[in-house]
């Protein structure tokens, strides 16, 4: 079982889109996948077709109540076989305040996952675009990080800060934390800027950068509003083809390790 965070402190880079479509793609390939939504906006939850207003338990309950176990909050997808979710909603916005007094508050998710005895092939955690207790819980609980980076100038400015964050977590909370891979999102090969940003990111992260780039694609942007992963919304569009390719590349890299 491997636990992976989808993480970038910058918002709007495609974290949730990547989480939804990588989890769905792997599940459709036959892998047993758990998606954990740890973002108060709950976009992974709604993007996978779940109603955020009618949840019995969510990640909020897991993080703030010692009585709620991982198994209590897991719900099975009705759209995709082998796909499971621990959902989030706006209740989670208050969790950081409630967790302030908790002992080892950065390790709550890690300890709860340890208690859960059903194995998944992969667990993916969708993080909020900030470095608070929620994100620290995710980074402490995971084995590695996938970093989506948008192909724009300002993305390069945040790379150093992002790596500094990972190094700090490595020093104090999770010494085994690795960079799993880097995904270039919103890519347009026709622009010089996109190609320059890709070149810079490749120079920095070397072979950690996935060969598959995720293009700007209207259908990809529309799919979450219908509560569907892109492969169920429009499997012929460029966005679906890119995420299908990325999923296969991800698995190929796992087999090499």
N, C-alpha and C positions, 0 to 999 in steps of 0.2 A: 504494500500500500504506500502511495506517495502523496504527500500533501503539498499543494502548490498555491502560492498567493499570486493574484493578479494585482500588481502594485505600481503606482506612480503617484507622487505627491501632487502632480499637476492634474487638474480636471479636464474633462473633454477630450481625452486621448484614445478612448475606445476600450477602457477596462471592462465595463459591463458587457459591451457587445462581444468582446473576446471571450469573456467568461461564459456567456450564454451559448455561444456557437461552438466553442471548443468542447464544452461539457456535452452538448447535444450531439456533436459529431462523433465524439468518442463512444457515447452510449449507443449511437446507431451502428457503430462498428462492433458492438457486443461487449464493450467494457462496462463494468459496474462503476458508476460515477456519482459522487455526492457533491453538489454545489452548495456552498455556504455563503449566504448573503449577509455581510457584516457592515453594510452601508445603510444609514438611516433612510435614505431615499427609497430603498427597496426596489431598485430597478431590475435587478436580476429576478426577483420574485415575480413582478408583474410581467417582465419580458419572457418568462417561461409559462405564462398563462395562469398564474395563481392570483386569487383575490386577496389583497393585503388587508382588507377590512374584516375578513372572516377567519382569521387564524386563531386556533386554540392556543398554540405555543409558537414562539419565534426565538430567534437568537438572543433577543432581549431577555427572555426568561432563563435561558441557559446561562447567560453571563451574570444575572443579578439574583438568581435563586438557587440555593444549594439543593433544593428538592427536585428541580427539573433536570432530567438527564437528556443526553443527545437523542436517545431513542424516542423520547416523548415529542420532540419537535420535528423529526424527519417526516416529510410527506413525499409520496411517490408521484411522479409525473404521469398524467393521463395521456400525454401527447407522445412521449418518447420512452420506449422500454429501456430499462436499466438505469434510468436517470432519477435521482432523488434530490431533495432540496431541504435545507434548513432556512426558512424564510426570514425576512426582516420587514418591519414597517416603521412608522414614525415614532413608536414607543422607544426605539433604540436611541433616539436623540438625547434622551435623559439618562441613558445608561452610564455615560462617562462620569456624571456627577455622583450617581449612586455607587459606582465602583471605587470612588476615591478612597474610602476607608477600608476597602477589602485588602486582606493580606495577600501578597503576591498577585496583585490585580492584573499584571501583564500576562500571567500564566494560567488564568482561569480556563480559557478555551483549550489550551494544551492538556490540562489535567482532565477536563471533561471528555475530550477525545480519547484519552488513554483508557478511560473507564468503559468506553464503548467497544463491545467485543465482536461486532459484525464487520468483516473486512470489505473494503471497497478497493477497486484497482487504483482509482484516483479520487482525491478530494481537492476541489478548487475553491479558494476563498476570494470573493470579490470585495476589495477594500474601499473605504471612502478616500477621497482625494485630500487627505490631511494626515498629520502624524500625531494622533491622540491615542488614548488607551485602546480604542477599538482596533486601530491598525497595528499597534504594538502586540495585541493579543494574537492577531493573525500572523504577524511575522515571527512571533515566538513559537507558534504552533506548527509552522510549516517547515518543510525540508528545503524548499527552493522558491524562487521568485521569477515569475514571467513579467517582463516590463514592456508594456505597449508604449511606443514613442511616436507622436504625431510628426509628420514630415513638414515641420515649419521651423523658422529661425529660433523662436523662443524655446523650443524643445531642447535645444543644445545647452541653453543656459541652466536648465534644471537638472542636467545629467550628473554634474558634480555633486550637487546637493543630495540627489537620490542615492548615489553610491556612498556618500558620507553617512546617510541614514542607515543603509544596509550594514556598513562597517560598525557603526555604533551598536546596532542590535546584535551583531555578531560578537562584539566584545563583552556585552553585559547580559544578554538574554538567550542567545541561540548561536553558539559557536560554530555549529555545522551548517548555518544558512548559506545557500549558494545562489548564484544567478543561473536560473534554468535556461533562460533564453530572452531575446529581445525581439519584439515584433514591430515592424514599421507599419503604421496605420495612416489612413487617409492619403495614400500615395498616388501621385499623378506623375507618371514617367515623362510627360511632355514638358514639365517645368524644370528649369535649371535648379531652382531652390530645393525641390524634392530630391533630386539626384545628389546635390551637394550635402544635404543633411544626411542622406543615406550613407554617403562616403565617410563623413565625419563619425557617425555612429559606428560604422563598420571598423574604422580605425581604432576606436576606443574599445569596443566590445569583442572585436575579432570574430571568431567562429561561433560566438554565442548568438549572433544575429541570424534569425531564420531567413532562409532564401525566399520564402513566400512573403510577399508584401500585400497588405490589405488595401484595396483601392477605395477612393471616395465612390459611394454608390447609393443612389436614392432608395433602392429596394432594401438595402441593409439598414438604412435609417428608418424606414417605414415599419419593418417587421416587429419591433418591440411594441408598437401601439396596437398590434393585433394579438399580442401575447404569444408570438411564435418565433422559434429560431429560424434563421434564414433558409435552412434546408427544407423546412416545411412551408415557408411562405412563398419562396420562389427559387427553386433549386437550379434554375438555368441562368440566373443573373450573375454578374461578375463577382459580386460579394460572396455569394454562395460557393462559387467555384474556388475563390481564394481561401475561404475557411475550410472547405473540404481538403484542399491541397495542404493547408497549414496543419490540419489534424493528422494527415498521413505523414507529414514531415516530423511532427511532434513524436509520433509512435516510432518512426524509423530511428530517431535520435535516442529514444528509450532503449531500443534493442541493441544499439551500439554500446551503451554504457555498461 
